[in-house]
Amino acid sequence: MKTTATVNLSDYVSAEEMRPLQARSDWLASWMALFNLVVMAAAFALPVLWFNPLTLIIGVLLLGGRQLGMAVLYHECAHQIFFKARWLNDAFGTWLFGGLMNTSLAGYRAYHLDHHRHAGTEQDPDFAMASAYPAEPASMRRKLTRDLTGRTGLKDVRRQIKSFGLARNAPFLASHGLMLGLLALAGAPWAYALWWVAYLVAYQVVTRIRFMSEHGVAVDRLSPDVRENTVTTLTSWWERLLIGPNFVSYHLEHHLQAGVPCYRLRRFHHLLKERGFFAACEQPARCFSNGYLHVLRKATA
């Protein structure tokens, strides 16, 4: 799915070259899912084995990043590009990735595909939120303060409680019941609270930064050119671990061709760069941000 009529991908990459980039791999998908679960397990294990303020902070930061990682994975399942089989995408996207984040895969899919259809227009359901950036320094401080104090997260939790129903929230109950059960078997049921501390604070911060990085710092959100209405962030290893997991930072590439699974986006990015796709950018900052600190500077007026 392409989001713009002004960019012809075939001018840069042939259909034959796109086929391996769009190929779905159960092995790569399984490895990526396992990696995220292992990092989550490590985030719980650190403070359980070595209980001190430092390990608690590290655990919360790791969990916040992996919660966004779960959101990235159900995003891939919503596009039906993570696993080969549709039923696997629906099963894992609903019961594991979406269940952990208490998100309806079907509801998210409808919303998100509208975002792709209308990107670069005021009909984009994310347009109003993206238009909040760049923000004045005082406004940015207020936004981040709400996130860091848990106010944003509490507002989100209250919304979830109001819409709670046994049928709708069955994946959440199942996945969180399993998580709590495993922690209880490990003799540390108290560690389950770390998930919610991370959700109320760390996840809200990284989600805001991710959103700003994708469309909030775009040079022209009403341009039909994906190189102007969407931005890719070039990240370091620690940013990929804590803020931008599962190649989510290659957002321009995702909007250009949404059929490319996240585990092939980096390869797609390098091919586009090699073919001169980004040469149309007047300067690199129009297409890229050099890390999330750069995003925060660009998003603050």
N, C-alpha and C positions, 0 to 999 in steps of 0.2 A: 504494500500500500504506500503510495507516494502522497505527499501533502501539498505539492506545489506543481503548477503547470509551467512555471518558468524554468525549471531544472529538468533536463532530460538526462537521466542516469545513463542511458545507453550511449551518450556521447563520451562517456568516460570509462564505463565498464560494460563488457558484452554480456549477453544473456548466458553464454557458456561459462563465463567467469563468475557469474552470480550464483549458478546452481550449487557449487560446493559451499558457498557462503550461506546459502539458505537451507542447507541440509541439516535436518534435525538428528541429534545423536542421543540415544538413550544412555550410552556410556558417559558422555560428557555431562548430561543432565544429572545422572545419578551421582557422579563425582562432585558436582557443584552442590547438590542438595546435601550430600554427606559432609562436605567441607563446612557448610554453614552450621549443620547440627553439631559437628565436632567443636567448632569455635564456641557455640552456645554452651556445650557441656563443659568446656574449659573455663568459660566465664563463671559458671556455677562452682566448679571444682576449686578454683583459686581461693576464694574466701572460705570455702568449707574446710580446705586442708590447712590454710594459713590465714587464720582470721585476724585481720588488722585493717585499719582505715585504708591503707594503700591498696590491698587486694580487693576490698569492697568497691573502691572507686574504679579500679581496672575492670572488675567484673561488670559493673553497671555500664561503663563505656563500651565494653565488648558486646554486651547484650543489646544496647541501643543500636549499634551498628548492624547486628544480626537481625534485629527486628525489621530494620529497613531492608536487610537482605531477604527476609521472608516476603516482604512486600514486592520486591523486585521479582522474586520467583513466581508469585501468583500473578504478577503482571505478565510474565512470559507465558504462563498457562492460559491467561485470558486471551492472548494472541494465538494460542494453539501452536506455539513454536518451540516449547521447551522439550517435550518428549515427542516421539514419532506419532504415537497413537492418541487420538482425541480423548479416549476414555482415561488414559493416564494423566493427561493434562487436567482433565476435569476432576479426577479423583484426588491427585496431589494438590491441585490448586484449591480445591474445596476443603479437604479434610486435614491437610497438614499445613501448607503455607497460609492459606486463607483462614483456617481454623485457629492457628496460633495468633493471628492478628485480628481475629473476630471480624473478618471481611467476607461478604458474600461475593463469590466469584462471578456469578451471573450479573449481579448488580454492578459490580466494578467493571465488568466487560462492556456493558451497555454505555456506561459513563465514559470509559476510557476510549472506546472506539469513536465516540462523538468528538472527543478531544483531537483525535487524529484527522477525522473528516474535516474539522473546522479550524485546524491550526492556521494561524495567520489571518484570522478574521475575528470580529467581535462575537460571533456565534460559538466560539470555543468556550466550553464550560469553565475552563481555567483562566480565561482572559481577565476577568475582574481581579482575581487574586494576583496574577502576574503584573497587573497594572499598578499594584501597590509599591512596586519597585521601579527605579531606585527610590529609597525612602530617606527622609531627612535624618541626620544622626540621632536626634532626640527620639524620633519615631522608631528607628532601628533598635535603640537601647530599650525602649518600652516593649517591643516585640520579643526581643531575646530575654528580657527580664521575665516576661510572662511565661516563656518556655522554661527557663532555668528554675523558676519557683514552682513549677508544676501547675500553674493556673490554666495554661492551654490544654495540658493533658487531662486535668480534672473536668474541664468543659467537654472534652471528647468522651471521657468515660461516662459522664452524666447523659450524654446523647445516646450512648450505647445501651445504658440501663433503661432509658425510656422506651427504646425500640426492642427490648429483649423479648424473645419468645422461644419456647423449647425447640420447635421445629427449625426456626431460623438459626438459632445459636447452637444447634447440636454439634457441628464441627468444633466450635470453640470449647464446649463442655468436654468433648471427647479428647481433644488434643491437650487441653490444660489439665484434665483429669490424669492423663498419662504422664504429663510433666511432673505434676505434684506427686503422683504415685512413685515415680522413679526417684525423686528426691527423698521421699519418705523411706524408700528401701535403702537409700544411701545413708540414712540416719540424719538427714538435714532438711526436713520439711520447711524449716524457717527460710531456707534459701529461695523458696518460691517468691517471697516478697521482693527479691532483687529484680525479678521480671517486671514488677509493677513500678518499682522505683525507676528502672530504666525507661519504661514506657512513658511515665509521667514527665520525665526530664530529658534524658539523653535522646530518646527517639524523637521527641518534638523538636529538639534543636537540629538534629541531623536532617530531619524531614524538611524543615524550613530552609536550611542551607541548600539541600538538594533541589528544592523547588526554585529557589532564587537562581541557582546555577543553570537551570535548563531554559527557562523562559523569562525570568525576572530581570536578567541582565542582557537580554537580547537587544540588538540595536534598533529593531523595528518589528514590533509584535504584529503589525498589520501588513507586513510584507508577504507576498506570495512565495518569496525565495526562502527556502529552509535555512540557508546560510545567514539569513538576517533575523528570522523569527525564533530560532533555536540555537543553543550554544552547547558545545562540548567542553568538558573540563578535563585538562591533562593532570593526572594525579600521581602522587607518590605512593609507596607501598603502605605507609601508615594511614594515609587518607583512604585508600581502598579498604583497609581493615576496619576503620572506625566510622567513616562518613559515606563513602561511595562504593558499596560492595557490589560484586557480581557484574562489573563493567557497566553499571548504570550511568557512569559519567559520560559515556559515548552517546549522548542523547541526540545530537544532530544526525548522526549516522542512523539511529533508530527511526527518526522521523523521515529521513530520506527513503529508507527501505525497511518497513516494519516487519518484513518476513525473515530478517536475519536474527537468529537466536543470540541472546546476550553473550554466550560463550564464543561467538565468532565476530563480535563487533570490533574488537581491537584489530583483528586482521583486516576487516572491511575498512576501518579508518586508515590504516597504512596503505592499502591499495588506492584509496581515494586520494590520499596525499601524494603518492607516487604518480598518479595520473593527472595531477594538477587541478583537481576539483576545487581545492581551497584557494587557488590562485585568484579567484574572483573577489575574494575578501580584500578590501583595501588595506587592511592591516590585520595581523593575527588575532588581535583582541576582539575583532568583529565575529570571528567564528569560535574562538577558544578562550578559556580562562586558564591561567597557569596555577592551578591549585585552588583550594577553597578559601584561602586567605585573600587571594585575588578576587574571588567571587564576592566576598564581603565588602571589599573596597569598591568594587563596581556597583554593588547594590546599595551603597550608602551615598546619597547625593552629596 
